[in-house]
Amino acid sequence: GGPYFKFTEAVSFVVACKDQEEIDYFWNKLSEGGDPNAQQCGWLKDKFGVSWQITPTNIEELLTNPEAYKAMFNMKKLDIKTLQECINNG
């Protein structure tokens, strides 16, 4: 796209991670040099301005639980253990 087509939040890439180790790995690699103000609920922007969603493979289950859903809004990088605790305790 060169200078004619810019990256926007209208397009993002999803990385479905099997565990916290994968979430941490991709989050650390892709957020390096990116905008820390553009990190929320598992979303980040890399150093090129591309938006990424770094999520666990069971994101649908987590999104259907009201407590886990609310907890995500307080996170930048998603923490599977905390979200699972919301489900177990809710």
Disulfide bonds with the S-S distance in Angstrom:
none
